[in-house]
Every structure is written in C-alpha cells, then in structure tokens.
Amino acid sequence: MKRFTVTMREVACVAAALVMLTAWAPVTVQASPATAASAVQKKKASSKKKKATKARTTKAKMWVDPDTAVHEVAAVQPQYPGGMEALGEFLASNLQYPEDAQQKGVDGYVIMQFIVEKDGSLSHIKVIRRGKLPSLDAEAVRVCCRIKDFIPGRNEQGQPVRVMYTLPIHFKLE
C-alpha cells in the first residue's frame, strides 16, 4: 500500500471542490460605528410596551475587524507576479481539459472566486458560475489551488488587505 503526504492546502482544495456542489455565498457586512447604547434603550422601551405575547428583536450595528475584513476593491488591487499575461500562461500550461468534456465537445467558462490574503496566498476558493459539466468545475478548482501566491492588495495607507478576486477560466476545444 502506498502512503501519501498531503499538505493542508491540498486538503483545503479538495474540500473546496466538494463544497462547490452546494450554493454557498459569503455574508458581507459593512463597517459602521456600534450603536449598542441605542439598541439597549430600544430594547428597554420595547420590553415596557410588550406584554408576554410577542418577542421583539433589535439589531445593533457592529464594527468589522479590519484584520478579517474582505475588500471587493482595494486602492491597489492584488496581482499575479508577471501580470495577467503570466497568469494566462500559467493557466494554459496547467489546465487539463477533462476527457468527458472533450468527448462530448463541451466548452465554456467557469468563473472562480477566491480571497487573496495579506501574505498573497489564496483562500476560500470556490466556483461562482458553473460550467456545462461538473468535470470543468473540478478542473478549474484544481488549477486555482495550484496558483502560486499573488502580490497582495493594499489600502490607501499602503497596508496589505484581504481582497476578493474573481477569475474567469475559459475552456475551449481547438
């Protein structure tokens, strides 16, 4: 029996491939000042008004931790070392067209989304627009898991930030 050494990144990529079959979407929370005092006042006022028949809920605004916040747009967007041309070359050389898609003559786009972390690594790799076959989706996830680190995005102060990145992958038969 052969034994294999598996890294955590490979485990995460396999998990991402399994999760892509479900409809998962991250929740976006915008930063705003906390209004806990007004929320407590509203709760006290509502508790005086309500009888024991209906429960009311109050929503308090909250701060988003800047270390974990994910930006859709940064002052300086993350980029692949060598630019989009180098990323295209990487995808072209590492993409393996699935056999079932070749036999059926299927081509098309798979749109991937991932987070470029502060250190340039990729996380939360997922398919946001599926291809015509599940094998195209699985291949797109596999290739995205192999992409080396990006140059991270930066905010207005020049500090690295987490940025959501969308990447269309085109499968085309020639």
C-alpha positions in Angstrom: 0.0 0.0 0.0 1.3 3.4 -0.9 1.4 6.3 1.6 0.9 9.9 0.5 1.9 13.1 2.2 -0.8 15.7 2.0 -0.5 19.4 2.8 -3.2 21.5 4.4 -3.5 23.5 1.2 -4.3 20.3 -0.8 -6.9 19.3 1.8 -8.5 22.7 1.5 -8.5 22.4 -2.2 -10.3 19.1 -2.1 -12.7 20.5 0.4 -13.4 23.4 -1.9 -14.1 21.0 -4.8 -16.6 19.2 -2.6 -18.2 22.4 -1.3 -18.6 23.8 -4.9 -21.6 21.5 -5.3 -23.5 23.5 -2.8 -24.9 27.0 -3.2 -22.8 28.9 -0.6 -22.3 32.6 -0.6 -20.4 34.7 2.0 -22.1 37.3 4.0 -20.9 40.9 3.5 -21.0 43.3 6.5 -20.1 46.9 6.0 -18.2 48.7 8.7 -20.2 51.2 10.8 -20.0 52.5 14.3 -21.6 50.4 17.1 -24.9 51.7 18.4 -25.1 49.4 21.4 -26.4 52.2 23.7 -29.3 53.0 21.4 -30.0 49.3 21.0 -30.3 48.8 24.8 -32.6 51.8 25.0 -34.8 50.5 22.3 -34.9 47.1 24.0 -35.9 48.6 27.3 -38.6 50.7 25.6 -40.0 47.7 23.7 -39.9 45.5 26.8 -42.1 48.0 28.6 -44.6 48.1 25.7 -44.8 44.4 25.0 -46.9 42.1 27.0 -45.9 38.5 27.3 -47.4 37.7 23.9 -44.8 38.7 21.3 -41.0 38.9 21.5 -39.2 41.7 19.6 -35.7 41.8 18.4 -33.4 44.8 18.0 -30.4 44.9 15.7 -27.2 46.6 16.8 -24.7 47.8 14.2 -21.3 46.4 14.7 -17.6 47.0 13.8 -15.9 44.8 11.2 -12.5 43.7 12.3 -10.0 45.3 9.8 -7.8 42.2 10.1 -10.5 39.9 8.8 -12.5 42.3 6.5 -12.5 41.3 2.8 -12.4 44.1 0.3 -14.1 43.9 -3.0 -12.0 46.8 -4.3 -8.7 47.9 -2.8 -6.7 51.1 -3.5 -4.1 48.8 -5.1 -5.6 45.6 -6.5 -3.8 42.2 -6.0 -1.9 41.0 -9.0 -0.2 37.8 -10.1 3.6 38.1 -10.4 4.2 39.0 -14.0 0.7 40.3 -14.5 -2.4 38.9 -16.3 -0.2 37.6 -19.2 1.8 35.4 -16.8 -1.4 34.2 -15.1 -2.9 33.3 -18.5 0.3 31.4 -19.4 0.1 29.5 -16.0 -3.5 28.6 -16.6 -2.8 27.5 -20.2 0.1 25.3 -19.2 -1.6 23.7 -16.2 -5.2 23.3 -17.4 -6.0 19.7 -18.4 -9.2 19.5 -20.5 -11.4 16.8 -18.9 -11.9 13.7 -21.1 -15.6 13.7 -20.8 -15.8 17.3 -21.9 -13.6 16.5 -24.9 -15.7 13.5 -25.9 -18.9 15.5 -25.7 -17.4 18.5 -27.4 -18.3 20.8 -24.5 -16.5 24.1 -23.9 -17.4 27.3 -22.0 -16.5 29.4 -19.0 -16.1 28.6 -15.3 -16.0 31.7 -13.1 -13.9 31.2 -9.9 -13.7 33.4 -6.9 -11.1 33.4 -4.1 -9.6 35.7 -1.5 -6.1 37.0 -1.9 -4.8 37.1 1.7 -2.5 39.7 3.2 0.5 37.5 2.5 -0.6 36.9 -1.1 -1.8 33.3 -0.5 -5.2 32.2 -1.8 -8.1 31.0 0.3 -11.9 30.4 0.1 -11.5 29.1 -3.5 -15.0 28.5 -5.0 -17.0 28.3 -8.2 -19.4 31.2 -8.6 -20.6 30.3 -12.1 -20.5 26.6 -13.0 -19.5 25.2 -16.4 -21.6 22.9 -18.5 -20.1 19.8 -16.9 -19.0 19.2 -13.2 -15.7 18.0 -14.5 -15.0 21.5 -15.9 -15.7 22.9 -12.4 -13.4 20.4 -10.7 -10.6 21.1 -13.1 -10.9 24.9 -12.6 -10.8 24.4 -8.8 -7.7 22.1 -9.1 -5.9 24.7 -11.2 -6.8 27.6 -8.9 -5.4 25.6 -6.0 -2.1 25.3 -7.8 -1.7 29.1 -8.4 1.3 30.5 -6.6 1.0 33.5 -4.3 -0.2 36.8 -5.6 1.2 40.2 -4.8 -1.3 41.3 -2.1 -3.7 44.2 -2.5 -3.1 47.4 -0.4 -5.4 50.0 1.1 -4.9 53.8 1.0 -2.3 53.7 3.8 -0.3 51.1 1.9 -1.0 48.3 4.2 -1.8 44.8 2.8 -5.5 43.9 2.9 -7.6 40.8 2.1 -9.3 41.2 -1.4 -11.9 39.2 -3.2 -10.7 38.2 -6.6 -12.8 36.9 -9.5 -11.2 34.8 -12.3 -13.0 33.6 -15.4 -11.4 30.4 -16.8 -12.3 29.6 -20.5 -12.4 26.0 -21.6 -12.2 25.9 -25.4 -11.7 23.0 -27.8 -9.4 23.6 -30.7 
